[in-house]
Structure formats: C-alpha cells, structure tokens
Amino acid sequence: MTTSPAHRVYGEHRPLATDGAFAEWLDPTRSAVISIDMHDGHLSEEPDCPCPAPRGREVVAPVDAFHRAARAAGVPVIHVRSEVRASGVDDVRGVPSAWRTTFPQWVGPIPGADQHALAGSRWTRFTTEVLPGDEVVTGKKRLSAFYPTDLDFLLRQMGVRTVVLDGIMADCCVLNTAFDANNLSYRVVVLEDLVRGTDEALEAAALSVVSLHLGLVTTSSDLLAAWSPVPAVTAR
C-alpha cells in the first residue's frame, strides 16, 4: 500500500498535499539538491580528523542513494564543502571562526582542528559520491553554504527556485544555509532523515525552527514520492 507524502511541523507529523500550500517547494523542475560538508574533514574515522561529526557518518550511504534518485528525476545535485586557503589566513591565521572557541567548551579540545578545511589537504575530499554531472561549490569559509561562495550565482544560472538540503550539521551549517536561502527568496526543503546535528536534541530543535520559519521539513522518501508524478527530465 502506498502512503501519501508527509512533513513535520514542530515535530508533529502532517500530510503533505503535492498541490497544496507547499506546491512550489515540490516542483522538481525548479529544484536542486545541496549537500553540505559531506567531506573527510568531518566524516573520516581517522583519529586526527580535524572537525569530527560522527553522527554524520550514519547518513553517508542514504545520502548517496537519495542523490542517485534525484539525478534520475532530473534534479541536479550540488556538493558544497568548506575550504580555506592553505595558509590558514581565512581562519586560524586571520580572524578565527567563533566555533573554534565555543564548540570546545562542550566537546573539549579538538586535536588537529587547525588543519580543518585547508585547501589541498585530504580533509577536503568528499566522502559521498560525486559524479561528473554534479556541480561542486567550494570555498565555504563560515557556517552558511552561501558565504562567501558563488552558490547563489550558480542557482540563479540554473533557474533553481527550491533548494533541498542534506548533510551536516543540522543545527549549524544546514540551519545557517536554510536561513540564508530563505532570506534570498529560495524555497527551502530540509530532509530530516539525511541531516544530522550535534545531538538528537539540537537536531530536533533545528528542524523545528526550519518548519516554523523557513520552509518544509520532510523525508527523502516523501520528497521522492511528491516528485514522482512529474516525468524525469534529462535537461533543464
């Protein structure tokens, strides 16, 4: 039996009508998937991983599977990664990112954190699958995928109106990207099964914020179900 698509509003499960209030959010012909910071600097299991996000490892395979389905539906996939100049001047050798001071207050010292996202290092390699037809946006230097990258320019060149977000971390870079996308007048979809936060509580809080103020919170399977009535396209 096929179930109807659903979404969450402040954690509450609601039906999602494809021709309802969120119709604009569910148009695959004007959508793009933005996968945030799914690279080895966060996801490697090596002990010297400079900014580990261990909960994010849970979604690597599901993110890859969803991306394959999105491509099959004619929806482009954009991979965004953090990358600062090899000299470190964009961060630790200039004005350091605030998280370098605030986050260790909770998790303790992070060995090798100064190596995070350095251009040319192994930590900027994508952990998830990147295919030749995908787009890559690099140079993310703070919390939002839009700053100071060319993501907005790319999306407008592609005619995209709806951004579908997956990746890490739900309460940090995903949430900041959702805010910026909303402020730039994009329709925002966050896939609750394909993001992970610092912990379950902050993940749930971030998704609740999105659902109340920024856009649509749903699952990858429900989004694919909402896309399915629209024939797949091979070009935009």
N, C-alpha and C positions, 0 to 999 in steps of 0.2 A: 504494500500500500504506500502510495506517495504522500508525503506530508507537505503542507504548504510552508513557504518560507516564513521565518520569524526573525524578530530582532529583540533587543533588550533596551529597556528604559529604566535607568537607575536600578539595574539588576532584575527587573521584572520582565518576564517573557511575554511578548506581544506578537500577534500575527502581523505579517508584512505583505500588504497587497501590492503587487507589482504596478498597478495602475492607480495607486493611492497617493498619499501625501509625499511619499519618497520616490515617486516615479523617476524624477530627474537623477536621483542617486543610483538608479538601477539600469541605466542605459549603457550597455557595453560598447556601443559605437562612439561614445564620448568619454570613455573611462580609460584609466591606466593604473596599473599596479605599481606601487612604490614600496620597495623592500629596503628597510632601513638597518644599516650597520650589521649585516649578517656576514661579518668577516672574522678572520682568525684572531684579531686583537681582542675580541670579546668571547669568541666561541671555542678557541683552542683549549684542549685539556692539558697542555704543557704547563708545568709549574711556574714558568716565567711569563705566562700570559699577562700582558700589562694592564688589562682592564677587564677581568673575567666577568662574564654574565652567564653563570652556569645554567640558570633556568632556560636561557635561550637555546641551549643545545637540544632541548626537548622538541623544538619546532622546526629544526633544520629539514628533516625528511618531509614533514607535512607541508612546509613552505614550498619545497621543490615540487611536490605533487600538485599543489594549487597553481603554481606558475605554469606547469605544463597544461593544465586545464584552461587557464586564462589564455595562453597562446592559442590553444585550439579554438577558443571562442573569438579569436581575433582581437583580444585585448593585449596591448603591449605591456611588457614588464621592464621596469626601470630599477636598477640596483644603485643605491646610494651608500657611500662609505665615508667615514671620517678619514681625512688625510691632511696632515700639516707638513710644512716644509721640513726637509731633513735636518735643517739647522735647529729646529725647535722654536724659532722666533715667533711663530704664530701662537705659541702657548707657553711652555715652561721657561723659555728664554726671553719671553716678552712679558705679556700680562697673562698669567696662568688662568685657566678656566676655573671657575668657582668650585666645581665638583671635586677638584683635586684637594681642596681644603675641607669641604663639607662632607663628602661621602666617607672618607676615612674616619670621621667622628663616629660612624655607625659600624663600619666593617673592619676598622683597624688599618694599619699601614698596608699599602698595595705594592709589593715588590715589583720593580721594573716599570712602574707607572709612567716614568719619564719617556719610555720607549713607545707609548701608545700612539698609534696612527702616524708614525713618522714615514714620510714618503720613501718608497724604495725598500721598506722593511717587509719581512714576511708577515707582519701583523696586519697589513692591508690587503692580503689575499682573501678573496671571497670564499667563504665556507660553503655557501649554497651554489647551486648550479647556475652558471651564466652562459647563455647560448649566443651565437653570433648575431642573431636578430634582436637581441635585447639592447637596451640603452644603459649606459653607465654614467652616473653623476658622481664626481669625486670632488675633494676639496672641502667637504663639510668640516668646519672647524669649531663649531659650538653645538648646541643641542638640537637645532632645527635643521632638517634636510634642505631648507630653503636658504640657509645663511652659512657662508656667503657664496653659495653655489649658483649655477645657471639653471637650476631646476625649473623655476617659474618660466624662464625663456623657452626651455625645451617643451614644457607642457603646452604653452601657447602656440608654439610652432606645430605641435602635433594636433591641435584642435581639441585638447582634453578639457573637460569641464568637471569630471568627477575623479577624485584620487582615492584609490583603495590601498590602505596602509597595512603592511605586516612588518614584523621584525622586532627589534628591541631598542630601548626598553620602554614598556607601555607607559610608565609614569614619568619618563624623561624625554628621550628623543622622539618617540612616537607621539606623545602628547604635545610636545612643542611643535612638531611638524603639523599636527592636526590644527592647532591654534593658528599657525601662520597660513596654512591652506585656507582655512575659514576666513581669515582676515583678507586674503587675496581673492575671495569670492569663488573658490572652488567648493564643490560638494564633497564632503568628507565621509568615507566609509572606513571603519576600523574593524578588522577581523579578529574577534575575541579569541578564537582558537589558534591564531597564528601570531599572537604577540605574547610577550612575557615581561612582567615587571620585576622590580626589586624583590618583592614577595607577593603573596596572594592578596594581601590586604591593599597594598598600593596599586596593584594591577586592577583590582575591582574598583578602587576609587577613581583611577584614571579613566576607566571605561564608563563609569557613571558620569563623570564630568563631560566626556565626549557626548554621551547620549542626551544629556540635558542642554548642552550649549553649542555643540559643534557639528553634529551630524548623526550618522547611522552606525550603530554597533550591531553586528551580526556575525554569523559564522561563514567560513569559506563555502561549506556545502549549501547553505541557504542562499548565498550570493550566486553561486553557480546555478542553482535552481531558478533564481529570479532571472538570470541571463538566458536560460535555455530556450525560451520561446523565440529569441532573436537568432536568426541564422548566423553561423560563423562567417566572418569576412576574412579575406586574405590581404586586403589593403585598406588603408583609412582614407 
